[in-house]
Amino acid sequence: MDISILSCRGQSEIKNIMRDIGVDSGGIEIMSPKAEICLVRVNRVGIFAANILKQEALSLGADTAVSKDTLTGKVKYTDCLIMGN
């Protein structure tokens, strides 16, 4: 098994990769929009801002990963990974 990390790519490149894999053309049309994900890392965000950032992302269909200690207040700052397409 070989794993590669792929950066954010446009629809045409995503579709070409799926064609190379041998995906059915109908499947390409269904799945290609799901494959366009962007990741943004933000460091040292205050926990109140991080919780708002997560809620805003969720309201848009995205998500934000934060430290598990953010909700309990055990930390004052957290790094965030924003995931969306």
C-alpha positions as CSV (number, residue, x, y, z in Angstrom):
1,M,0.0,0.0,0.0
2,D,1.2,3.5,-0.8
3,I,-0.4,6.6,0.6
4,S,0.0,10.1,-0.8
5,I,-1.2,13.4,0.6
6,L,-2.8,15.4,-2.2
7,S,-3.2,19.2,-1.9
8,C,-6.3,21.1,-2.8
9,R,-7.0,20.5,-6.4
10,G,-9.4,21.8,-9.0
11,Q,-12.3,19.8,-10.4
12,S,-10.6,18.9,-13.7
13,E,-7.6,17.4,-11.9
14,I,-9.8,15.6,-9.4
15,K,-11.7,14.1,-12.3
16,N,-8.5,13.1,-14.1
17,I,-7.3,11.3,-11.0
18,M,-10.6,9.4,-10.8
19,R,-10.4,8.5,-14.5
20,D,-6.9,7.1,-13.9
21,I,-8.3,5.0,-11.1
22,G,-11.0,3.7,-13.4
23,V,-14.0,5.3,-11.7
24,D,-17.4,5.1,-13.6
25,S,-18.3,8.4,-15.2
26,G,-21.5,8.6,-13.2
27,G,-19.5,8.1,-10.0
28,I,-17.0,10.8,-11.0
29,E,-19.8,13.3,-11.3
30,I,-21.3,12.3,-8.0
31,M,-18.0,12.1,-6.1
32,S,-15.8,14.9,-7.5
33,P,-17.4,17.7,-5.6
34,K,-16.8,15.8,-2.4
35,A,-13.1,15.5,-3.2
36,E,-12.4,19.2,-3.2
37,I,-11.5,19.8,0.4
38,C,-9.3,22.5,1.7
39,L,-7.4,22.5,5.0
40,V,-6.5,25.6,6.9
41,R,-4.5,25.4,10.1
42,V,-4.7,28.3,12.5
43,N,-2.4,28.4,15.6
44,R,-3.0,29.8,19.0
45,V,-6.7,30.7,18.8
46,G,-8.4,31.8,22.0
47,I,-10.9,29.1,23.1
48,F,-14.0,31.3,22.9
49,A,-13.0,32.3,19.3
50,A,-12.2,28.7,18.5
51,N,-15.7,27.6,19.6
52,I,-17.3,30.3,17.5
53,L,-15.1,29.3,14.5
54,K,-16.3,25.7,14.9
55,Q,-20.0,26.7,15.0
56,E,-19.6,29.1,12.0
57,A,-17.9,26.3,10.0
58,L,-20.6,23.8,10.9
59,S,-23.3,26.2,9.8
60,L,-21.6,26.4,6.4
61,G,-21.2,22.6,6.1
62,A,-17.6,22.6,7.0
63,D,-15.9,21.7,10.3
64,T,-13.1,22.8,12.6
65,A,-11.0,20.4,14.7
66,V,-10.0,21.9,18.1
67,S,-8.3,20.6,21.2
68,K,-10.5,18.3,23.3
69,D,-9.7,20.6,26.2
70,T,-11.3,23.6,24.5
71,L,-14.8,23.0,25.8
72,T,-13.8,22.3,29.4
73,G,-11.6,25.4,29.6
74,K,-8.5,23.4,30.6
75,V,-6.5,25.4,28.0
76,K,-6.7,29.1,27.1
77,Y,-5.6,28.6,23.5
78,T,-5.9,25.9,20.9
79,D,-4.7,25.3,17.3
80,C,-7.5,24.8,14.8
81,L,-7.8,22.8,11.6
82,I,-10.6,24.1,9.4
83,M,-11.9,21.6,6.9
84,G,-14.3,22.5,4.1
85,N,-14.9,22.5,0.4
